[in-house]
Amino acid sequence: MKNNFLILFLAFSIVLTGQDVTEFSLEEAIAFAMNNSKAVKNSQINISDAEQQIVETRAMGIPQVNATVGYNYFIELPTSLIPAQFLNPIAPADEFAEVQFGTSNNLEAKIQATALLFDGSYFVGLRAAREARSYAAEQLAQTKQELGQRVKDAYFPSLILQTSQGTLEKNIINLKKLRVETNALVEAGFAEQLDLDRLDLSIANLETELENLGRQIDLAKNYLKFQMGYPIDKDITLTDNVEALLQEVTSEDLIGTVNYQSRADYRVMDRVIELNRLNVDLQKQAYYPSVAGFASYSYTGQGNNLFKDPAWFPTALAGLQLNVPIFSGLQRNAKVERAKFQLDIIENQKDELARGILLEVQNARGNYNNSLRRVELQKKNIALAQKIYDTAQIKYKEGVGSSLEINQAETSLFNTQQNYDQALFDLLTSKSALEKALGK
Protein backbone atom coordinates (compact mmCIF):
# COMPACT_ATOMS: atom_id res chain seq x y z
CA MET A 1 0.00 0.00 0.00
CA LYS A 2 2.84 2.35 0.85
CA ASN A 3 4.44 1.69 -2.54
CA ASN A 4 1.15 2.44 -4.29
CA PHE A 5 0.93 5.85 -2.59
CA LEU A 6 4.54 6.54 -3.58
CA ILE A 7 3.84 5.70 -7.21
CA LEU A 8 0.76 7.93 -7.24
CA PHE A 9 2.74 10.79 -5.72
CA LEU A 10 5.54 10.41 -8.23
CA ALA A 11 3.07 10.21 -11.10
CA PHE A 12 1.40 13.41 -9.91
CA SER A 13 4.77 15.14 -9.69
CA ILE A 14 5.64 14.11 -13.22
CA VAL A 15 2.33 15.41 -14.55
CA LEU A 16 3.06 18.79 -12.96
CA THR A 17 6.53 19.06 -14.46
CA GLY A 18 5.46 17.79 -17.89
CA GLN A 19 7.78 16.29 -20.49
CA ASP A 20 10.85 18.21 -19.27
CA VAL A 21 11.69 15.51 -16.73
CA THR A 22 15.08 14.06 -17.68
CA GLU A 23 16.22 12.44 -14.41
CA PHE A 24 14.59 9.25 -13.22
CA SER A 25 15.00 6.93 -10.31
CA LEU A 26 13.50 3.48 -10.79
CA GLU A 27 10.31 4.45 -8.95
CA GLU A 28 10.03 7.65 -10.98
CA ALA A 29 10.51 5.72 -14.22
CA ILE A 30 7.75 3.29 -13.22
CA ALA A 31 5.46 6.17 -12.23
CA PHE A 32 6.08 7.90 -15.57
CA ALA A 33 5.29 4.67 -17.42
CA MET A 34 2.05 4.22 -15.45
CA ASN A 35 1.00 7.73 -16.39
CA ASN A 36 1.83 7.40 -20.08
CA SER A 37 1.19 3.75 -20.92
CA LYS A 38 -1.50 3.17 -23.54
CA ALA A 39 -2.09 -0.30 -22.11
CA VAL A 40 -2.85 1.18 -18.67
CA LYS A 41 -5.14 3.80 -20.22
CA ASN A 42 -6.98 1.11 -22.18
CA SER A 43 -7.45 -0.91 -18.98
CA GLN A 44 -8.85 2.18 -17.27
CA ILE A 45 -11.23 2.65 -20.21
CA ASN A 46 -12.32 -0.97 -19.77
CA ILE A 47 -13.26 -0.18 -16.16
CA SER A 48 -15.36 2.79 -17.30
CA ASP A 49 -16.96 0.59 -19.95
CA ALA A 50 -17.76 -2.06 -17.29
CA GLU A 51 -19.39 0.61 -15.12
CA GLN A 52 -21.60 1.61 -18.03
CA GLN A 53 -22.48 -2.06 -18.57
CA ILE A 54 -23.80 -2.08 -15.00
CA VAL A 55 -25.96 0.96 -15.80
CA GLU A 56 -27.12 -0.65 -19.04
CA THR A 57 -28.06 -3.92 -17.34
CA ARG A 58 -29.78 -2.18 -14.44
CA ALA A 59 -31.87 -0.17 -16.92
CA MET A 60 -33.45 -3.41 -18.18
CA GLY A 61 -35.33 -3.69 -14.87
CA ILE A 62 -36.54 -0.08 -14.91
CA PRO A 63 -39.88 0.72 -16.64
CA GLN A 64 -39.40 1.74 -20.25
CA VAL A 65 -41.59 4.52 -21.66
CA ASN A 66 -41.90 5.26 -25.37
CA ALA A 67 -44.07 7.63 -27.39
CA THR A 68 -45.02 7.12 -31.04
CA VAL A 69 -46.99 9.07 -33.62
CA GLY A 70 -48.28 7.33 -36.72
CA TYR A 71 -50.09 8.61 -39.79
CA ASN A 72 -51.73 6.53 -42.54
CA TYR A 73 -53.31 7.85 -45.73
CA PHE A 74 -55.27 5.31 -47.73
CA ILE A 75 -55.02 6.17 -51.40
CA GLU A 76 -57.68 3.54 -51.88
CA LEU A 77 -59.56 2.04 -48.97
CA PRO A 78 -59.28 -1.73 -48.56
CA THR A 79 -62.22 -3.76 -49.76
CA SER A 80 -63.80 -6.60 -47.78
CA LEU A 81 -66.33 -9.25 -48.74
CA ILE A 82 -69.37 -9.81 -46.51
CA PRO A 83 -72.45 -12.01 -47.05
CA ALA A 84 -74.89 -10.10 -49.31
CA GLN A 85 -77.72 -11.03 -46.97
CA PHE A 86 -76.30 -8.50 -44.43
CA LEU A 87 -77.37 -5.76 -46.86
CA ASN A 88 -80.21 -7.54 -48.68
CA PRO A 89 -82.05 -10.27 -46.72
CA ILE A 90 -83.44 -11.82 -49.90
CA ALA A 91 -80.03 -12.17 -51.57
CA PRO A 92 -78.81 -15.72 -52.24
CA ALA A 93 -76.87 -17.32 -49.40
CA ASP A 94 -73.75 -17.82 -51.51
CA GLU A 95 -73.60 -14.24 -52.74
CA PHE A 96 -71.13 -11.70 -51.28
CA ALA A 97 -71.11 -7.94 -51.31
CA GLU A 98 -68.05 -5.69 -51.66
CA VAL A 99 -67.79 -3.03 -48.97
CA GLN A 100 -65.11 -0.55 -47.84
CA PHE A 101 -64.57 0.42 -44.22
CA GLY A 102 -62.60 3.26 -42.68
CA THR A 103 -61.52 6.73 -43.68
CA SER A 104 -58.75 8.00 -45.90
CA ASN A 105 -56.80 9.62 -43.06
CA ASN A 106 -55.79 8.00 -39.78
CA LEU A 107 -53.56 9.70 -37.18
CA GLU A 108 -52.57 8.02 -33.93
CA ALA A 109 -50.52 9.37 -30.99
CA LYS A 110 -49.52 6.70 -28.47
CA ILE A 111 -47.53 6.45 -25.25
CA GLN A 112 -46.60 3.03 -23.91
CA ALA A 113 -44.85 1.82 -20.75
CA THR A 114 -43.41 -1.66 -20.20
CA ALA A 115 -41.85 -3.09 -17.06
CA LEU A 116 -40.05 -6.30 -16.23
CA LEU A 117 -41.78 -7.60 -13.10
CA PHE A 118 -39.88 -10.84 -12.64
CA ASP A 119 -37.07 -12.49 -14.57
CA GLY A 120 -34.36 -14.49 -12.84
CA SER A 121 -31.91 -13.88 -15.68
CA TYR A 122 -32.11 -10.12 -15.01
CA PHE A 123 -30.79 -10.45 -11.47
CA VAL A 124 -28.05 -12.84 -12.56
CA GLY A 125 -27.11 -10.47 -15.37
CA LEU A 126 -26.86 -7.57 -12.94
CA ARG A 127 -24.52 -9.60 -10.70
CA ALA A 128 -22.48 -10.54 -13.77
CA ALA A 129 -22.16 -6.89 -14.81
CA ARG A 130 -20.85 -5.98 -11.36
CA GLU A 131 -18.46 -8.92 -11.47
CA ALA A 132 -17.25 -7.77 -14.88
CA ARG A 133 -16.34 -4.45 -13.30
CA SER A 134 -14.23 -6.28 -10.68
CA TYR A 135 -12.66 -8.31 -13.47
CA ALA A 136 -11.68 -5.13 -15.33
CA ALA A 137 -10.17 -3.69 -12.14
CA GLU A 138 -8.03 -6.79 -11.62
CA GLN A 139 -6.95 -6.65 -15.25
CA LEU A 140 -5.79 -3.08 -14.63
CA ALA A 141 -3.77 -4.25 -11.63
CA GLN A 142 -2.23 -7.02 -13.75
CA THR A 143 -1.37 -4.57 -16.52
CA LYS A 144 0.37 -2.31 -14.01
CA GLN A 145 2.32 -5.18 -12.49
CA GLU A 146 3.51 -6.33 -15.90
CA LEU A 147 4.39 -2.78 -16.97
CA GLY A 148 6.37 -2.18 -13.77
CA GLN A 149 8.30 -5.39 -14.39
CA ARG A 150 9.12 -4.40 -17.97
CA VAL A 151 10.41 -1.01 -16.80
CA LYS A 152 12.60 -2.72 -14.19
CA ASP A 153 13.98 -5.13 -16.78
CA ALA A 154 14.86 -2.16 -19.00
CA TYR A 155 16.21 0.04 -16.18
CA PHE A 156 18.71 -2.44 -14.73
CA PRO A 157 20.89 -2.96 -17.86
CA SER A 158 21.23 0.81 -18.34
CA LEU A 159 22.16 1.25 -14.70
CA ILE A 160 24.75 -1.55 -14.68
CA LEU A 161 26.27 -0.28 -17.92
CA GLN A 162 26.59 3.16 -16.35
CA THR A 163 28.29 1.59 -13.34
CA SER A 164 30.70 -0.24 -15.65
CA GLN A 165 31.32 3.01 -17.49
CA GLY A 166 32.33 4.74 -14.27
CA THR A 167 34.66 1.88 -13.35
CA LEU A 168 36.22 1.93 -16.80
CA GLU A 169 36.78 5.67 -16.66
CA LYS A 170 38.51 5.27 -13.29
CA ASN A 171 40.79 2.57 -14.74
CA ILE A 172 41.73 4.81 -17.65
CA ILE A 173 42.56 7.67 -15.28
CA ASN A 174 44.78 5.37 -13.20
CA LEU A 175 46.56 4.04 -16.28
CA LYS A 176 47.14 7.54 -17.62
CA LYS A 177 48.59 8.53 -14.29
CA LEU A 178 50.88 5.50 -14.41
CA ARG A 179 51.86 6.42 -17.95
CA VAL A 180 52.98 9.86 -16.80
CA GLU A 181 55.14 8.24 -14.14
CA THR A 182 56.48 5.66 -16.60
CA ASN A 183 57.29 8.32 -19.16
CA ALA A 184 59.37 10.10 -16.53
CA LEU A 185 61.22 6.85 -15.85
CA VAL A 186 61.83 6.36 -19.58
CA GLU A 187 63.25 9.86 -19.94
CA ALA A 188 65.46 9.21 -16.91
CA GLY A 189 66.65 5.93 -18.40
CA PHE A 190 65.14 3.71 -15.72
CA ALA A 191 62.46 2.17 -17.98
CA GLU A 192 62.22 1.04 -21.56
CA GLN A 193 60.09 2.53 -24.32
CA LEU A 194 58.41 -0.90 -24.52
CA ASP A 195 56.93 -0.30 -21.07
CA LEU A 196 55.41 2.96 -22.27
CA ASP A 197 54.08 1.34 -25.45
CA ARG A 198 52.37 -1.38 -23.46
CA LEU A 199 50.63 1.23 -21.32
CA ASP A 200 49.57 3.16 -24.43
CA LEU A 201 48.09 -0.02 -25.88
CA SER A 202 46.19 -0.74 -22.65
CA ILE A 203 44.83 2.80 -22.53
CA ALA A 204 43.78 2.63 -26.20
CA ASN A 205 41.99 -0.70 -25.62
CA LEU A 206 40.14 0.66 -22.59
CA GLU A 207 39.14 3.83 -24.45
CA THR A 208 37.80 1.70 -27.30
CA GLU A 209 35.88 -0.37 -24.76
CA LEU A 210 34.58 2.85 -23.22
CA GLU A 211 33.26 4.08 -26.59
CA ASN A 212 31.57 0.72 -27.19
CA LEU A 213 30.06 0.88 -23.71
CA GLY A 214 28.67 4.34 -24.47
CA ARG A 215 26.87 3.00 -27.52
CA GLN A 216 25.46 0.11 -25.50
CA ILE A 217 24.17 2.58 -22.90
CA ASP A 218 22.40 4.59 -25.62
CA LEU A 219 20.70 1.44 -26.92
CA ALA A 220 19.71 0.34 -23.42
CA LYS A 221 18.29 3.79 -22.61
CA ASN A 222 16.29 3.82 -25.84
CA TYR A 223 14.68 0.54 -24.84
CA LEU A 224 13.96 1.95 -21.38
CA LYS A 225 12.39 5.08 -22.89
CA PHE A 226 10.23 2.90 -25.11
CA GLN A 227 8.94 0.94 -22.11
CA MET A 228 8.32 4.18 -20.20
CA GLY A 229 6.48 5.85 -23.06
CA TYR A 230 9.14 8.59 -23.03
CA PRO A 231 10.20 10.38 -26.25
CA ILE A 232 12.98 8.33 -27.85
CA ASP A 233 14.76 11.43 -29.18
CA LYS A 234 15.17 12.98 -25.71
CA ASP A 235 17.92 12.02 -23.31
CA ILE A 236 17.38 10.80 -19.76
CA THR A 237 19.61 10.40 -16.73
CA LEU A 238 19.28 7.51 -14.31
CA THR A 239 19.64 8.69 -10.72
CA ASP A 240 19.31 5.40 -8.84
CA ASN A 241 22.30 3.40 -7.72
CA VAL A 242 22.85 -0.32 -7.53
CA GLU A 243 23.41 -0.36 -3.77
CA ALA A 244 20.02 1.29 -3.12
CA LEU A 245 18.23 -1.23 -5.32
CA LEU A 246 19.99 -4.21 -3.78
CA GLN A 247 18.49 -3.91 -0.35
CA GLU A 248 18.16 -7.26 1.36
CA VAL A 249 14.91 -9.09 0.82
CA THR A 250 13.11 -10.27 3.94
CA SER A 251 13.21 -13.79 5.29
CA GLU A 252 9.48 -13.97 4.61
CA ASP A 253 10.20 -13.41 0.94
CA LEU A 254 12.73 -16.24 0.92
CA ILE A 255 11.04 -18.90 3.05
CA GLY A 256 7.50 -17.67 3.75
CA THR A 257 4.24 -19.18 2.54
CA VAL A 258 3.28 -18.13 -0.97
CA ASN A 259 0.33 -15.73 -0.99
CA TYR A 260 -1.35 -16.39 -4.32
CA GLN A 261 -3.76 -13.49 -3.87
CA SER A 262 -0.87 -11.04 -4.15
CA ARG A 263 -0.60 -12.00 -7.81
CA ALA A 264 -2.92 -9.99 -10.04
CA ASP A 265 -3.11 -12.77 -12.63
CA TYR A 266 -4.35 -15.17 -9.94
CA ARG A 267 -7.01 -12.68 -8.84
CA VAL A 268 -8.03 -12.24 -12.49
CA MET A 269 -8.54 -16.01 -12.66
CA ASP A 270 -10.79 -15.81 -9.57
CA ARG A 271 -12.93 -13.24 -11.34
CA VAL A 272 -13.10 -15.39 -14.48
CA ILE A 273 -14.28 -18.35 -12.39
CA GLU A 274 -16.97 -16.23 -10.75
CA LEU A 275 -18.14 -14.99 -14.16
CA ASN A 276 -18.42 -18.58 -15.37
CA ARG A 277 -20.38 -19.56 -12.27
CA LEU A 278 -22.78 -16.74 -13.00
CA ASN A 279 -23.05 -18.01 -16.56
CA VAL A 280 -24.15 -21.40 -15.20
CA ASP A 281 -26.79 -19.65 -13.08
CA LEU A 282 -27.88 -17.59 -16.08
CA GLN A 283 -28.46 -20.69 -18.20
CA LYS A 284 -30.45 -22.29 -15.37
CA GLN A 285 -32.79 -19.28 -15.25
CA ALA A 286 -34.12 -20.30 -18.66
CA TYR A 287 -36.14 -23.01 -16.86
CA TYR A 288 -38.13 -20.44 -14.86
CA PRO A 289 -41.04 -18.25 -15.99
CA SER A 290 -40.85 -14.50 -16.41
CA VAL A 291 -43.51 -11.81 -15.96
CA ALA A 292 -43.74 -8.45 -17.70
CA GLY A 293 -46.31 -5.69 -17.39
CA PHE A 294 -47.38 -3.12 -19.94
CA ALA A 295 -49.75 -0.16 -20.27
CA SER A 296 -50.52 2.16 -23.17
CA TYR A 297 -52.72 5.10 -24.01
CA SER A 298 -53.43 6.26 -27.54
CA TYR A 299 -55.54 8.90 -29.25
CA THR A 300 -56.66 8.23 -32.82
CA GLY A 301 -58.06 10.70 -35.30
CA GLN A 302 -59.97 9.50 -38.37
CA GLY A 303 -61.64 11.25 -41.26
CA ASN A 304 -61.52 11.79 -44.95
CA ASN A 305 -60.24 15.30 -44.20
CA LEU A 306 -58.39 15.73 -40.92
CA PHE A 307 -58.71 19.51 -41.15
CA LYS A 308 -62.50 19.45 -41.13
CA ASP A 309 -63.95 18.00 -37.94
CA PRO A 310 -62.05 14.68 -37.68
CA ALA A 311 -63.32 12.06 -35.26
CA TRP A 312 -60.98 11.41 -32.30
CA PHE A 313 -61.11 8.22 -30.21
CA PRO A 314 -59.07 7.45 -27.07
CA THR A 315 -57.79 3.95 -26.25
CA ALA A 316 -56.28 2.81 -22.92
CA LEU A 317 -54.78 -0.61 -22.30
CA ALA A 318 -52.97 -2.39 -19.44
CA GLY A 319 -51.93 -5.98 -19.06
CA LEU A 320 -49.53 -8.67 -17.94
CA GLN A 321 -47.55 -11.19 -19.93
CA LEU A 322 -46.42 -14.48 -18.41
CA ASN A 323 -43.85 -16.52 -20.30
CA VAL A 324 -43.59 -20.14 -19.15
CA PRO A 325 -40.88 -22.30 -20.77
CA ILE A 326 -42.17 -25.83 -21.35
CA PHE A 327 -39.96 -27.74 -23.75
CA SER A 328 -36.97 -26.57 -25.77
CA GLY A 329 -35.84 -29.80 -27.31
CA LEU A 330 -33.18 -30.22 -24.55
CA GLN A 331 -31.50 -27.00 -25.72
CA ARG A 332 -31.61 -25.42 -22.26
CA ASN A 333 -30.11 -28.52 -20.65
CA ALA A 334 -27.27 -28.55 -23.19
CA LYS A 335 -26.48 -24.89 -22.49
CA VAL A 336 -26.34 -25.53 -18.75
CA GLU A 337 -24.04 -28.51 -19.18
CA ARG A 338 -21.74 -26.61 -21.54
CA ALA A 339 -21.50 -23.75 -19.06
CA LYS A 340 -20.55 -26.25 -16.35
CA PHE A 341 -17.88 -27.78 -18.59
CA GLN A 342 -16.40 -24.32 -19.21
CA LEU A 343 -16.37 -23.67 -15.48
CA ASP A 344 -14.51 -26.94 -14.88
CA ILE A 345 -11.90 -25.95 -17.48
CA ILE A 346 -11.32 -22.55 -15.86
CA GLU A 347 -10.99 -24.10 -12.39
CA ASN A 348 -8.42 -26.56 -13.76
CA GLN A 349 -6.53 -23.65 -15.31
CA LYS A 350 -6.53 -21.90 -11.95
CA ASP A 351 -5.03 -24.98 -10.30
CA GLU A 352 -2.32 -25.08 -12.97
CA LEU A 353 -1.65 -21.38 -12.46
CA ALA A 354 -1.20 -21.95 -8.71
CA ARG A 355 1.30 -24.74 -9.41
CA GLY A 356 3.11 -22.51 -11.89
CA ILE A 357 3.29 -19.65 -9.39
CA LEU A 358 4.69 -21.96 -6.71
CA LEU A 359 7.35 -23.22 -9.13
CA GLU A 360 8.14 -19.65 -10.18
CA VAL A 361 8.58 -18.55 -6.55
CA GLN A 362 10.80 -21.50 -5.68
CA ASN A 363 13.00 -20.96 -8.73
CA ALA A 364 13.18 -17.22 -8.07
CA ARG A 365 14.25 -17.82 -4.48
CA GLY A 366 16.94 -20.25 -5.59
CA ASN A 367 18.23 -17.89 -8.28
CA TYR A 368 18.33 -15.00 -5.83
CA ASN A 369 20.35 -16.99 -3.28
CA ASN A 370 22.75 -18.15 -6.01
CA SER A 371 23.16 -14.62 -7.34
CA LEU A 372 23.76 -13.28 -3.84
CA ARG A 373 26.52 -15.81 -3.21
CA ARG A 374 28.05 -15.04 -6.60
CA VAL A 375 28.17 -11.31 -5.80
CA GLU A 376 29.86 -12.02 -2.46
CA LEU A 377 32.41 -14.23 -4.22
CA GLN A 378 33.09 -11.68 -6.96
CA LYS A 379 33.47 -8.95 -4.34
CA LYS A 380 36.28 -10.98 -2.75
CA ASN A 381 37.81 -11.61 -6.18
CA ILE A 382 37.81 -7.92 -7.08
CA ALA A 383 39.49 -7.05 -3.77
CA LEU A 384 42.16 -9.67 -4.49
CA ALA A 385 42.63 -8.47 -8.08
CA GLN A 386 42.98 -4.88 -6.84
CA LYS A 387 45.57 -5.99 -4.32
CA ILE A 388 47.56 -7.79 -7.01
CA TYR A 389 47.40 -4.74 -9.27
CA ASP A 390 48.53 -2.37 -6.50
CA THR A 391 51.39 -4.72 -5.62
CA ALA A 392 52.48 -4.91 -9.27
CA GLN A 393 52.55 -1.10 -9.44
CA ILE A 394 54.64 -0.84 -6.28
CA LYS A 395 57.10 -3.46 -7.55
CA TYR A 396 57.37 -1.67 -10.89
CA LYS A 397 58.06 1.71 -9.27
CA GLU A 398 60.71 0.12 -7.06
CA GLY A 399 62.39 -1.43 -10.07
CA VAL A 400 61.73 -5.07 -9.13
CA GLY A 401 58.73 -5.60 -11.42
CA SER A 402 57.99 -5.30 -15.13
CA SER A 403 55.40 -3.47 -17.18
CA LEU A 404 54.24 -6.85 -18.47
CA GLU A 405 53.34 -7.81 -14.93
CA ILE A 406 51.39 -4.57 -14.56
CA ASN A 407 49.54 -5.19 -17.82
CA GLN A 408 48.61 -8.70 -16.73
CA ALA A 409 47.41 -7.43 -13.36
CA GLU A 410 45.46 -4.62 -15.03
CA THR A 411 43.79 -7.08 -17.45
CA SER A 412 42.91 -9.41 -14.59
CA LEU A 413 41.47 -6.51 -12.59
CA PHE A 414 39.38 -5.32 -15.54
CA ASN A 415 37.99 -8.82 -16.19
CA THR A 416 37.21 -9.24 -12.50
CA GLN A 417 35.40 -5.90 -12.46
CA GLN A 418 33.34 -7.00 -15.46
CA ASN A 419 32.49 -10.27 -13.73
CA TYR A 420 31.47 -8.32 -10.64
CA ASP A 421 29.23 -5.99 -12.66
CA GLN A 422 27.62 -9.00 -14.34
CA ALA A 423 27.04 -10.59 -10.93
CA LEU A 424 25.40 -7.35 -9.73
CA PHE A 425 23.15 -7.36 -12.79
CA ASP A 426 22.20 -10.99 -12.18
CA LEU A 427 21.39 -10.17 -8.56
CA LEU A 428 19.24 -7.20 -9.60
CA THR A 429 17.29 -9.24 -12.12
CA SER A 430 16.89 -12.20 -9.74
CA LYS A 431 15.62 -9.87 -7.02
CA SER A 432 13.18 -8.36 -9.52
CA ALA A 433 12.07 -11.83 -10.62
CA LEU A 434 11.48 -12.78 -6.98
CA GLU A 435 9.36 -9.67 -6.42
CA LYS A 436 7.38 -10.46 -9.56
CA ALA A 437 6.83 -14.07 -8.46
CA LEU A 438 5.61 -12.89 -5.06
CA GLY A 439 3.33 -10.28 -6.63
CA LYS A 440 5.13 -7.25 -5.21
N, C-alpha and C positions, 0 to 999 in steps of 0.2 A: 504493500500500500504506500509506503514511504517513497519507493522508487517511482510509483505512478505519479505522485504529487510532484516529484522532482522533474519528471519528463514533461508534465503539463506546464510547470513553471518555465522550464527552458524553452518549450515551444512558444509560450506567450512572449518571452523575451526576444526570440528570433523574429516573431511577427512584427514586434515593435521596431526592430532595427532594420527589417527588410532584407534585401538581397546583398547588402554591403558586408554581411558577416563573412570573414575570411579565416577566422581562427575557431577551431572546433576541438573540444575534448570529445571522448567517446560518447558520453551522455548527450552532449550538445549535437553531435552528428546524428544520433538516433532520434532526438527530438525534432531536428530539422527534417529528417526523412519522414517522420510521422505526420508532420504538418504539410508536406509537399507530395507525398505518395499518392498516385492515382488509384492504386489498389485499395488503400485505406479510405480514400474518398468514396470509391465505389461501394465499399462495405458499409460506410455510413449512409449512403443513398439507399442501400438495401434495407437498412433499419427503418428509414423513413417510409419506404415502400411497404414494409411489413406493418407499420403503424396504420397506414391508409387501408391496408387489407383488413385490419380489425374493424375500422370504420365502415368499410364496404360490407363486410359480413354482418356486422351489427345492424346495418340499415335494412337487411332482409327481414328482420323481425319487427320493424317499425311500420305502421300503416303507410301505404302508398296512396297518394292522391293525384289524380290526373284529370285534366279538363280537355274536352274535344269539341270541335265545331265542325259539322258536316253539312254540305249543301248538295242536293241532287236536282238536276233539271232533266225531265223526261222529254226528249224530242218527240217521242211517240210513246204514249202510255201502253203498258203491257196488256195483252188481251188474254182473257180467261174463258174457258168453256164451262157453262153450267147447264143443267137439264132445262130444256125449253119450257117444261111444265111450270117452272118457277115464275115465268113471265106470262105463259098462256096455258091455263089448266087443261085445255082440250088438245094441246099439242101431243104428238105421238111420244111414247115413253122413250124411244131410242133417238129422239131428236135433241140436239144441243144448240144453245144460243151463245153468240159471241158477245161478251161484255168487257168493258174497260173500267177499272177502278182507280181511284186516286186522282191527284192533281199534278199539274206539270212541275210545280215548284215545291220542294221539301227542304226545310232548314231545321237542323237540330243542334242545340247546345246542350252538352252533357258533362257532368262532373261525377267521377267515380272514385270510390275509396275501397282498397282491399287490404286485408290484414291477415298475417299468418298467426293463427291462434295456437296451434300445436304442431310441431314437427321435430322429432328427435334429432334429425340430421342437422337442423339449424343450431342447436346447442352444441353438438359435437363440432360443427364447423367453426363456431365462435371460439371454442377452446383451441382448435387447431390453428386459427389465425393468431391467437395470443402466443401459442407455442412457436409459431413461425417467427414471431418477433424475437423471442428468446434465442432461437436458432441463429437469426441474423446477428444478434449481439455477440454470440459466441464465435461466429465466423469473423467478426471484426476483431475480437481478441486474438484469434488464431492468426489473422493477417498481420496484426501488429507484432506478435511474437516472431513470426517468420521474417518480417521486415527487419526487426531489431537484430536477429541473428545474421542476416545478410550484410547489414552494415558492420557488425563486429568482424565478420569474416573478411570484409574489404578494408577495415581500419587497421587490423593487426599487421598485415604485410607492409603497409606504408610506414607504420610506426617502427617496425623492426628494421626496415631498410634505412630509415632515418638514423636509428641507433648505430647501425653498421657504418653509415656515412660519417657520423661523428667520430667513431673509433678509427676509421681509416684516415680521416683528416689529422687526428692526433698522431698516428703512426708516421704520416708524411712529415709532419712538423718535427718529430723526433729525429727522423732520418736526415732531414735537411740540417738540423742542428749538428748531428754527427758528421755530416759532410763538411760543414764549415771547420770543425775541429780536425777532421782528417786532411783537409786541404792545407791547413796550417802545418800539419806534420809532414806532408809531402814537400811543401816549400822549404821546410827546415831539414829535409833529407832523412826524416825518421820513418817515413812510410813510402810505399811505392804508388805510382800512378794507377796500377792495377786495383789497388784498394779503393781509390777514388772512383774508378770506372765501375766497379761493382756496386758502389753506393748509388751512383747515377742511374744504373740499370734498375736497381730496386725502387728508387724514387719514381722513375718513369713507369715501371709496371704498376705501382700503387696508384699513380695519377691516372693511368689508363683504366684501372679498376674503379677508381672514383668517378670518372666520367660515365662508365657503364652503369654504375650504381645510380647515378643521377637520372639516367634515362629510365631505369627500372622504377625509380620512385615516381617519375611522371606518369608512367603507365599505371602503377598501382593507385595513384591518386585519382586518375581519370576513372578507374573502375569504382573507386569509393564515391566519387561525385555522381556517377551514374546511379548507384544504389541509393544515394541520398536525395536524388532529384535536384542536385545542384548544377548550375550551368557548367558545362564541360570546359568552356573557354576561359573560365575564371580560376585563379589560383586559390588554394586554401593552405592553411598551416595547421598542423596537428599539435595540440598543446598538451596532450596527455603524455605520461611517461610509463615505461614498462613496469617499474617498481610499483606504481600506484594501482595498476591493473592486475598485478599478481598478488593481491592480498590473499592470505590463506583462506581456503574454504573451511567451513565448519565441519566438525566431526559428524554432525547430523547429515550433511551432504554426502559424506563418504561412506557411512555405515547405517544411516537411518532407514526407516521404512519408506518405501516409495509411495508418494501421495499422487495417485493418478489424476485426481481432480485438479491438480495444479497445471495439468496439460490442457491447453485450449482445444486441441484436436480430440482429446478424450471427452471433454464436455460437449463438443459438437456432436460426437457419436451418441451421447446420452439424449440430446435433443432430437436426433434423427430417429432413435428408438421410440421416443415418446410420440413423435409425429406418426410413425407407423402403427403404434398402438391405437392412436386416435383414428387412423384409417380403418383399422379393423372394426372399431366401434361404429364408424360412419357406415360401413357396408352392412352391419347388423341392423341399423336403423331402417333399412329398406323393408324389413319384415313388419314394421309397425305402421299403423294408420296415421294420417295427417289431417288436420282440420284448418280450413281457411274461411274467413268471413268477407263479405263484400256488400256494398251499398252504392246506389247510384241515383241520381236525379237528373232528368232531362226535360227540356222544353222544346216542343216541335211545332214549327209553323208550316202550314200547308195552304196552297191556293194556286190558282192558275196565274195570278198576279200578286206577288208578295207585297206590292206597294199599295194595293187597294184592298183593305180590310181582310188580311189573311186570317185563317183560323189557327189559334195557338192551343196546344194541348200539353199539360204537364204529365210526367211519368216518374214515379218514385218506386225504387226496388231495393230490397235488402234480403240477404240470404246467407246460407252456410253451405260449404262444400266439404264433404267427407270422402277422402280417398282411402280405400282399404285394399292393400295388396293381397291377392289370393294365390295366384300361381304364375310363376315367371319362367317355367320350363327349366327350373334348377339354375337359372342364371344368377340369382341372388346368392345362392349357396356357393357357387363357384367363385364369385367375387370375394366372399368372406374367406374362403379357404386360401385363395391366392394372396390376400392381404396378410393372412397368418404366415404363409410361407415366406413372404418378403420380410416380415418381422423376425422370423427365425434366422434368416440370412444376415440381417443387420446385427442381431445379438451375437451371432457367431463371429462376425467381423469385429465387434467390440472386444470379444474375448481374445481374438488374435492381436488386436491393437494393444491390449494390456500386456500380453506376452512380449510383444515387440518393444514396448516401453521398458519393461523390466530388463530385457536383454540390452537395450540401449543404455540404461542407467548403469548396469554392471560393467559393460565395456567402457563407458565413459569414466567410471571410477578407476578402473584398472589403467586406462591410458593416462589419466591425470597422475596417478601415483608413479607410473613409469617415467613420465615426463619430469615430474618433480625430482626424482632420483637422478635423472640424466642431467638436469640443471645443476644440482649439487656437485655431481662428478665433474662436469665441465668447468664449474667455478674453481674447483681445486686444480684442474689441469691448466687453466689460464693463469692462476697464481704461480704455478710451477714454471710455465713457459715464460712468464714475465721475469721470474727470478733467474732463469737461464740466460735470458736476453741481457738483463742488467749485468750479470756476471761476465758475459762475453764482452760487453762494452768496457767494463773495468779492466779486464785482462788486456784488451786491445790498447787502451790508453796507457797501460803500464808497460807495454811492449812485450808481453808474454803471450799474446793472442794474435789471431789473424783476422783479416777482414772477411775471409771465407767463413770463419766460425760465427762472425756477427751476422752475415747474410743467412746462414743456416738457422741461427737462433731467431732472426727476424721473421723468416718464412714460417718457422714452427709457431711463433707467437701469432702471426696473422691467421694461420689455419686454425689455431686453437680458438682465436677470437670469433672466427666465422662459425666454428662448431658451437660455441657458446651462444651466439646470436640465434642459430638454428634451434638450439635447445630451448631458448626463451620463447621463440615463436611456437614451437610445439607445445610448450606449457600453456601459453596464452590460448591457443586453439583448443587444447584438451580441456582447459578450464571453461571456455565458452561452450564446448560440446556438453560438458557436465551440467552447466546451467540450463542449456536447452533441454537436455534429457529430463531434468528435474522440473521443468516448466517455470524457470525463473526469468 
